[in-house]
Structure formats: structure tokens, C-alpha cells
Amino acid sequence: MKYVLLICDDEASIPSPAEIAADPAHIDYAREVDRRQAGRGGARLRPVAEATTIRVRAGETLITDGPFAETKDFIGGIDILECADLNEAIEIASRHPYALHGSIEIRPVWE
């Protein structure tokens, strides 16, 4: 079954791609995903300051710069996994470095 991990953290501490690539915790996480052959993709997202939120109400398109809600945490990226079940997805997500100071939301994918 496919799962998406929504990787959430405080935007005040965004490491650069080079910092992530050199971080032993991220390296270990990537190795574990590779070892399980669970990785199916993912992406790092740009900061919320670059977000645009769209809502259509009563036929009118409302465009807002930034996220929909004011919040300290933001979705900074996603990982897509193929796992045997939710328990395996939880095992993998619990190893993600951002689980230590942010949060990882696990969502099953409709297929």
C-alpha cells in the first residue's frame, strides 16, 4: 500500500539541501528507506512565503499569498512510500529526522 509522509516542521530552522545531504540522520533515514525498497518518490517544498492559496467562493476566485492558515508548523516536504501496512509506514516515519523536532503525518493513498 502507498503512503505519503507529510513532513512538518517550524520554518524558522530550514536546513539547506547541502546540510541535509551531509546530515548523518538524513543519510541513515535514506539508507533505511532504500534497504526496505520502500521509496516511491518525494519532494522538498519551498518556504510558505512562496505559497499561494486559492479558494473559490460563490463563483469568485480568492487568491491569498502564503498558506491557508497562520501556523508555526508547515509542510516542508513529502515522501511517498510503498509499505506492507501502516505499521511499516510508522516504523519508517519514526526514523525520519524531522520526527524528532517536527512531526510526520502519514496518509494512505487512494488507489
C-alpha positions as CSV (number, residue, x, y, z in Angstrom):
1,M,0.0,0.0,0.0
2,K,1.2,3.5,-0.8
3,Y,1.6,6.1,2.0
4,V,2.5,9.8,1.8
5,L,4.5,11.2,4.7
6,L,3.8,14.9,5.2
7,I,6.9,16.3,6.8
8,C,6.1,19.2,9.1
9,D,8.4,21.5,11.0
10,D,8.9,25.0,12.2
11,E,10.0,27.1,9.2
12,A,12.4,29.1,11.3
13,S,15.0,26.3,11.1
14,I,15.2,25.3,7.4
15,P,18.5,23.4,6.6
16,S,19.9,23.9,3.1
17,P,19.9,21.0,0.7
18,A,23.7,20.6,1.2
19,E,23.2,20.5,5.0
20,I,20.5,17.7,4.6
21,A,22.8,15.8,2.2
22,A,25.6,15.9,4.8
23,D,23.4,15.2,7.9
24,P,24.1,11.7,9.3
25,A,20.4,11.4,10.5
26,H,19.1,12.1,7.0
27,I,21.7,9.7,5.4
28,D,20.6,7.0,7.8
29,Y,17.0,7.6,7.1
30,A,17.6,7.4,3.3
31,R,19.6,4.2,3.7
32,E,16.7,2.6,5.7
33,V,14.2,3.6,3.0
34,D,16.5,2.2,0.4
35,R,17.1,-1.0,2.4
36,R,13.4,-1.6,2.6
37,Q,13.0,-0.7,-1.1
38,A,10.0,1.5,0.1
39,G,10.8,4.8,-1.6
40,R,8.5,5.8,-4.4
41,G,9.3,9.5,-4.6
42,G,9.1,12.7,-2.7
43,A,9.9,16.3,-2.9
44,R,11.0,19.2,-0.7
45,L,8.7,22.2,-0.8
46,R,9.7,25.8,-1.0
47,P,9.0,28.1,2.1
48,V,5.4,29.1,2.8
49,A,6.3,32.7,1.9
50,E,6.3,31.4,-1.7
51,A,2.9,29.7,-1.3
52,T,-0.3,30.8,-3.0
53,T,-3.7,29.7,-1.6
54,I,-6.7,29.5,-3.9
55,R,-10.4,29.3,-2.8
56,V,-13.5,29.7,-4.9
57,R,-16.5,31.0,-3.1
58,A,-19.8,31.9,-4.7
59,G,-18.1,31.7,-8.1
60,E,-15.3,34.2,-7.2
61,T,-11.7,33.0,-7.1
62,L,-9.9,34.3,-4.0
63,I,-6.1,34.3,-4.1
64,T,-4.1,34.7,-1.0
65,D,-0.3,34.9,-0.7
66,G,1.0,32.4,1.8
67,P,-0.6,29.4,3.5
68,F,-4.3,29.0,4.2
69,A,-3.8,29.2,8.0
70,E,-1.4,31.0,10.2
71,T,0.6,28.3,11.9
72,K,4.1,27.8,13.2
73,D,4.4,24.3,11.6
74,F,4.4,23.9,7.9
75,I,4.6,21.1,5.4
76,G,8.1,21.2,4.2
77,G,8.1,18.2,2.0
78,I,6.6,14.8,1.2
79,D,7.9,11.2,1.0
80,I,6.0,8.6,-0.9
81,L,6.4,5.1,0.4
82,E,5.3,1.6,-0.6
83,C,4.8,-0.4,2.6
84,A,3.2,-3.7,3.6
85,D,0.9,-1.9,6.0
86,L,0.5,1.1,8.3
87,N,2.8,-0.5,10.9
88,E,5.7,-0.5,8.4
89,A,4.9,3.1,7.4
90,I,5.0,4.1,11.1
91,E,8.3,2.3,11.6
92,I,9.9,4.2,8.7
93,A,8.3,7.6,9.6
94,S,9.6,7.2,13.2
95,R,13.1,7.1,11.8
96,H,12.7,10.4,9.8
97,P,14.9,13.1,11.4
98,Y,12.1,15.6,11.4
99,A,10.1,13.3,13.7
100,L,12.5,14.4,16.5
101,H,11.5,18.1,16.4
102,G,8.7,18.4,14.0
103,S,6.0,15.9,13.0
104,I,5.3,13.4,10.3
105,E,1.7,12.9,9.2
106,I,1.1,9.5,7.5
107,R,-1.7,9.4,4.9
108,P,-2.7,6.3,2.9
109,V,-3.0,6.9,-0.9
110,W,-6.3,6.1,-2.6
111,E,-5.6,3.7,-5.4
